[in-house]
């Protein structure tokens, strides 16, 4: 019987690539999304992947959403915490709202989602959790104090929870993508991409969402059962850790 994989932020960008890769690998996939009904509907129609709407920053909504997924597809055995937002501003101009919105989605969202499936994974003595962090959680980024703090927190969350899950055959790992050629990144003016961003990347190009998806597919597989608490960097050589 196919394992059930739940991907947050799973209908667009890196999340969509992850959802599709997991489906192609034989998993039953549920793709969560928060706001764009039109994009989610188009994703479902083009891929056949089930989509479910809730906000990962809301603990109760996560509980209700996961209950719906499990009623329709079965117990969640694989969780990919991919959902994330940006509210960029220089720190002296950053508002409390900009801070809290990013922290609540990009960090607290990991708690809200993982806490809901953790007991079931422990009872079944199996689980795979992959948290999508960021290169900016490793090195920091001007104008992204909120985002960098949240993504760095994701790494601490990963390392600590991995220690608790190991005895129950639950692995918890993180991936830190660099600049990936998503719709958002490709909307950056071409001159900025070519003159400021790509020259920082030793391989000389943006990453592709499918490259991050392949990392996820490996980490949730049986082949990766001895890997936990790890951070996989996929940034084209921009940062070595």
The 8 nearest C-alpha neighbors of each residue, nearest first, counted from 0:
[[1, 2, 26, 3, 27, 25, 73, 72],
 [2, 0, 26, 27, 3, 25, 4, 28],
 [1, 3, 26, 27, 76, 4, 0, 77],
 [2, 4, 27, 75, 76, 28, 26, 77],
 [5, 3, 77, 28, 78, 75, 27, 29],
 [4, 6, 29, 78, 28, 30, 79, 77],
 [7, 5, 79, 9, 30, 31, 78, 29],
 [8, 6, 31, 9, 82, 81, 80, 30],
 [7, 9, 82, 32, 31, 14, 81, 10],
 [8, 10, 14, 30, 15, 7, 6, 31],
 [9, 11, 15, 39, 14, 8, 42, 30],
 [12, 10, 15, 14, 9, 13, 8, 38],
 [13, 11, 181, 14, 15, 16, 182, 208],
 [12, 14, 208, 16, 15, 17, 11, 181],
 [15, 13, 9, 17, 12, 16, 8, 11],
 [14, 16, 10, 11, 9, 18, 17, 12],
 [15, 17, 13, 19, 14, 209, 18, 212],
 [18, 16, 212, 14, 20, 15, 19, 21],
 [19, 17, 15, 21, 16, 20, 9, 14],
 [18, 20, 22, 16, 21, 17, 23, 15],
 [21, 19, 23, 17, 22, 18, 16, 212],
 [22, 20, 24, 18, 23, 19, 26, 17],
 [21, 23, 26, 19, 25, 24, 20, 28],
 [22, 24, 20, 21, 25, 19, 26, 18],
 [25, 23, 21, 22, 26, 20, 216, 19],
 [26, 24, 22, 23, 1, 21, 27, 2],
 [25, 27, 22, 1, 2, 21, 28, 3],
 [26, 28, 3, 4, 2, 1, 22, 25],
 [29, 27, 4, 3, 5, 26, 22, 48],
 [28, 30, 5, 49, 50, 4, 6, 31],
 [31, 29, 9, 50, 6, 5, 10, 7],
 [30, 32, 7, 51, 9, 8, 52, 50],
 [33, 31, 8, 52, 9, 34, 53, 51],
 [34, 32, 54, 53, 52, 35, 31, 8],
 [33, 35, 36, 32, 52, 53, 54, 39],
 [34, 36, 38, 37, 39, 33, 32, 40],
 [37, 35, 39, 38, 40, 34, 32, 33],
 [36, 38, 40, 39, 35, 41, 42, 34],
 [39, 37, 41, 40, 35, 36, 42, 10],
 [40, 38, 42, 36, 41, 37, 10, 43],
 [39, 41, 43, 37, 42, 38, 36, 44],
 [40, 42, 44, 38, 39, 43, 45, 37],
 [43, 41, 39, 45, 40, 44, 46, 10],
 [44, 42, 47, 40, 48, 46, 41, 45],
 [43, 45, 41, 42, 47, 46, 40, 48],
 [44, 46, 42, 43, 41, 47, 48, 40],
 [47, 45, 48, 43, 44, 42, 19, 41],
 [46, 48, 43, 44, 45, 49, 42, 50],
 [47, 49, 43, 46, 28, 50, 29, 30],
 [48, 50, 29, 30, 43, 47, 28, 51],
 [51, 49, 30, 31, 29, 48, 43, 39],
 [50, 52, 31, 30, 32, 53, 49, 29],
 [53, 51, 32, 33, 31, 50, 54, 64],
 [52, 54, 33, 60, 32, 55, 64, 61],
 [53, 55, 33, 56, 57, 60, 61, 52],
 [56, 54, 108, 57, 61, 104, 53, 111],
 [55, 57, 104, 108, 103, 54, 58, 107],
 [58, 56, 60, 55, 59, 54, 61, 111],
 [59, 57, 111, 61, 60, 56, 62, 55],
 [58, 60, 62, 61, 57, 63, 111, 64],
 [61, 59, 63, 57, 62, 58, 64, 53],
 [62, 60, 64, 58, 59, 63, 55, 65],
 [63, 61, 59, 65, 60, 64, 115, 66],
 [62, 64, 66, 60, 61, 65, 59, 67],
 [65, 63, 61, 67, 66, 62, 60, 68],
 [64, 66, 68, 67, 62, 63, 61, 69],
 [65, 67, 63, 69, 64, 68, 70, 62],
 [68, 66, 70, 64, 65, 69, 71, 63],
 [69, 67, 65, 71, 66, 70, 72, 64],
 [68, 70, 73, 74, 66, 72, 71, 67],
 [69, 71, 67, 68, 72, 73, 66, 74],
 [72, 70, 68, 69, 73, 67, 66, 74],
 [71, 73, 69, 68, 70, 3, 74, 27],
 [72, 74, 69, 70, 71, 75, 3, 68],
 [75, 73, 69, 76, 3, 72, 119, 70],
 [74, 76, 3, 77, 4, 73, 69, 5],
 [75, 77, 126, 3, 74, 4, 2, 127],
 [78, 76, 4, 127, 75, 128, 126, 5],
 [79, 77, 128, 5, 4, 6, 80, 127],
 [78, 80, 6, 129, 81, 128, 130, 5],
 [81, 79, 130, 7, 82, 131, 129, 78],
 [80, 82, 131, 7, 8, 79, 14, 83],
 [83, 81, 8, 7, 80, 105, 84, 104],
 [82, 84, 105, 104, 81, 85, 8, 101],
 [83, 85, 101, 105, 86, 104, 82, 146],
 [86, 84, 87, 101, 146, 83, 143, 145],
 [85, 87, 97, 101, 88, 84, 98, 146],
 [86, 88, 143, 142, 85, 89, 97, 146],
 [89, 87, 142, 93, 90, 92, 143, 86],
 [88, 90, 142, 92, 91, 93, 141, 87],
 [89, 91, 93, 92, 88, 142, 144, 143],
 [90, 92, 89, 93, 88, 94, 142, 144],
 [93, 91, 90, 89, 88, 94, 142, 87],
 [94, 92, 90, 88, 91, 89, 97, 95],
 [93, 95, 97, 96, 92, 98, 90, 88],
 [94, 96, 98, 97, 99, 93, 100, 92],
 [95, 97, 99, 94, 98, 100, 93, 101],
 [98, 96, 94, 100, 95, 86, 99, 93],
 [97, 99, 95, 145, 96, 101, 100, 102],
 [100, 98, 102, 96, 101, 97, 103, 95],
 [99, 101, 103, 97, 102, 98, 96, 104],
 [100, 102, 104, 99, 103, 98, 105, 84],
 [101, 103, 99, 106, 105, 149, 104, 100],
 [104, 102, 107, 56, 100, 101, 99, 106],
 [105, 103, 56, 108, 101, 102, 106, 107],
 [104, 106, 83, 102, 101, 108, 149, 103],
 [107, 105, 149, 108, 102, 109, 104, 103],
 [106, 108, 103, 110, 109, 104, 111, 105],
 [107, 109, 104, 56, 111, 55, 106, 110],
 [110, 108, 107, 112, 106, 111, 113, 80],
 [109, 111, 107, 113, 108, 112, 114, 106],
 [110, 112, 108, 58, 109, 114, 113, 107],
 [113, 111, 109, 110, 115, 114, 61, 108],
 [112, 114, 110, 115, 116, 109, 117, 111],
 [113, 115, 117, 110, 112, 116, 111, 118],
 [114, 116, 113, 112, 117, 62, 111, 118],
 [117, 115, 113, 119, 114, 118, 120, 75],
 [116, 118, 120, 114, 119, 115, 113, 121],
 [119, 117, 121, 120, 116, 122, 115, 114],
 [118, 120, 122, 121, 117, 116, 123, 74],
 [119, 121, 117, 123, 126, 125, 118, 122],
 [120, 122, 124, 118, 119, 123, 167, 117],
 [121, 123, 119, 120, 124, 118, 125, 167],
 [122, 124, 120, 125, 121, 119, 126, 167],
 [125, 123, 167, 121, 168, 122, 120, 169],
 [124, 126, 168, 169, 120, 123, 167, 121],
 [127, 125, 169, 76, 120, 77, 170, 128],
 [126, 128, 77, 170, 219, 169, 171, 78],
 [129, 127, 171, 78, 79, 77, 170, 172],
 [130, 128, 79, 172, 173, 171, 80, 78],
 [129, 131, 173, 80, 79, 132, 172, 174],
 [132, 130, 174, 81, 173, 80, 175, 129],
 [131, 133, 175, 150, 174, 130, 153, 173],
 [134, 132, 175, 135, 176, 136, 150, 177],
 [133, 135, 137, 177, 175, 136, 176, 138],
 [136, 134, 139, 133, 138, 137, 147, 140],
 [135, 137, 151, 150, 147, 133, 134, 139],
 [138, 136, 134, 135, 139, 151, 133, 147],
 [137, 139, 135, 136, 134, 140, 238, 147],
 [140, 138, 135, 147, 136, 137, 141, 144],
 [139, 141, 143, 135, 142, 147, 138, 144],
 [142, 140, 143, 144, 139, 89, 90, 88],
 [141, 143, 89, 88, 87, 144, 140, 90],
 [144, 142, 146, 87, 145, 140, 141, 147],
 [143, 145, 147, 146, 148, 142, 90, 141],
 [144, 146, 148, 98, 143, 147, 149, 101],
 [147, 145, 143, 149, 148, 144, 150, 101],
 [148, 146, 136, 150, 144, 135, 139, 149],
 [149, 147, 151, 145, 146, 150, 144, 152],
 [150, 148, 152, 106, 146, 102, 151, 147],
 [149, 151, 136, 153, 132, 147, 152, 148],
 [152, 150, 136, 148, 153, 154, 149, 147],
 [151, 153, 149, 155, 150, 154, 148, 156],
 [152, 154, 150, 156, 151, 155, 106, 157],
 [155, 153, 157, 152, 151, 156, 158, 173],
 [154, 156, 152, 158, 157, 153, 159, 151],
 [155, 157, 153, 154, 159, 158, 160, 152],
 [158, 156, 154, 155, 160, 159, 171, 228],
 [159, 157, 228, 155, 161, 156, 160, 154],
 [158, 160, 156, 161, 162, 157, 155, 163],
 [159, 161, 163, 162, 157, 158, 156, 164],
 [162, 160, 171, 228, 164, 158, 163, 159],
 [163, 161, 160, 159, 164, 165, 158, 228],
 [164, 162, 160, 161, 165, 159, 166, 167],
 [165, 163, 169, 161, 167, 162, 166, 160],
 [164, 166, 168, 167, 169, 162, 163, 161],
 [165, 167, 168, 164, 163, 169, 162, 124],
 [166, 168, 124, 165, 164, 169, 121, 125],
 [169, 167, 125, 165, 124, 166, 170, 164],
 [170, 168, 126, 164, 125, 165, 167, 127],
 [169, 171, 227, 127, 161, 128, 165, 126],
 [170, 172, 128, 161, 227, 228, 157, 129],
 [173, 171, 129, 229, 228, 227, 157, 230],
 [174, 172, 130, 230, 129, 131, 231, 229],
 [173, 175, 231, 131, 230, 132, 232, 176],
 [174, 176, 133, 232, 132, 134, 233, 231],
 [177, 175, 233, 133, 234, 134, 232, 174],
 [176, 178, 234, 134, 179, 233, 133, 175],
 [177, 179, 205, 206, 176, 234, 180, 184],
 [180, 178, 206, 205, 207, 181, 177, 208],
 [181, 179, 207, 205, 184, 206, 185, 182],
 [180, 182, 184, 12, 183, 179, 185, 208],
 [181, 183, 185, 184, 186, 12, 180, 11],
 [182, 184, 186, 181, 185, 187, 180, 12],
 [185, 183, 181, 186, 187, 182, 180, 179],
 [184, 186, 182, 187, 183, 180, 181, 188],
 [187, 185, 183, 184, 182, 188, 189, 181],
 [186, 188, 185, 184, 189, 192, 191, 183],
 [189, 187, 191, 190, 186, 192, 185, 193],
 [190, 188, 192, 191, 193, 187, 185, 186],
 [189, 191, 193, 192, 188, 194, 195, 187],
 [192, 190, 195, 194, 188, 189, 193, 196],
 [191, 193, 196, 189, 190, 194, 195, 197],
 [194, 192, 190, 197, 191, 195, 189, 196],
 [193, 195, 191, 190, 192, 196, 198, 197],
 [196, 194, 191, 192, 193, 198, 197, 199],
 [195, 197, 192, 199, 198, 194, 193, 191],
 [196, 198, 200, 199, 193, 204, 192, 203],
 [199, 197, 200, 196, 195, 194, 203, 193],
 [200, 198, 197, 196, 237, 201, 195, 203],
 [199, 201, 237, 197, 203, 198, 202, 235],
 [202, 200, 203, 236, 235, 237, 199, 198],
 [203, 201, 235, 200, 204, 236, 205, 237],
 [204, 202, 201, 200, 197, 198, 205, 235],
 [205, 203, 197, 202, 206, 200, 235, 201],
 [206, 204, 179, 180, 178, 207, 197, 203],
 [205, 207, 179, 180, 178, 204, 208, 210],
 [206, 208, 209, 180, 210, 179, 205, 211],
 [209, 207, 13, 210, 211, 16, 179, 212],
 [208, 210, 212, 207, 211, 16, 213, 17],
 [211, 209, 213, 212, 208, 207, 214, 206],
 [210, 212, 214, 208, 209, 213, 215, 176],
 [211, 213, 17, 209, 215, 214, 210, 16],
 [214, 212, 216, 210, 215, 211, 209, 217],
 [213, 215, 211, 217, 212, 216, 218, 210],
 [216, 214, 212, 218, 213, 217, 219, 211],
 [215, 217, 213, 214, 219, 218, 212, 21],
 [216, 218, 220, 214, 215, 219, 213, 223],
 [217, 219, 215, 223, 220, 216, 214, 129],
 [220, 218, 127, 216, 217, 215, 223, 221],
 [221, 219, 217, 222, 218, 223, 216, 224],
 [220, 222, 224, 223, 219, 218, 217, 225],
 [221, 223, 220, 224, 217, 218, 225, 219],
 [224, 222, 218, 221, 226, 225, 220, 217],
 [223, 225, 221, 226, 222, 170, 220, 227],
 [226, 224, 223, 227, 222, 170, 221, 165],
 [227, 225, 223, 224, 229, 170, 228, 218],
 [226, 228, 170, 171, 229, 172, 161, 225],
 [229, 227, 158, 161, 172, 171, 157, 230],
 [230, 228, 172, 227, 173, 231, 226, 158],
 [229, 231, 173, 174, 172, 232, 228, 175],
 [230, 232, 174, 175, 173, 229, 233, 172],
 [233, 231, 175, 174, 234, 176, 230, 134],
 [234, 232, 176, 175, 177, 235, 231, 211],
 [233, 235, 177, 176, 236, 237, 232, 178],
 [234, 236, 202, 237, 200, 233, 201, 206],
 [237, 235, 201, 234, 238, 200, 239, 202],
 [238, 236, 200, 234, 235, 201, 199, 239],
 [239, 237, 236, 240, 234, 134, 138, 235],
 [238, 240, 236, 237, 232, 234, 235, 137],
 [239, 238, 232, 137, 230, 138, 231, 236]]
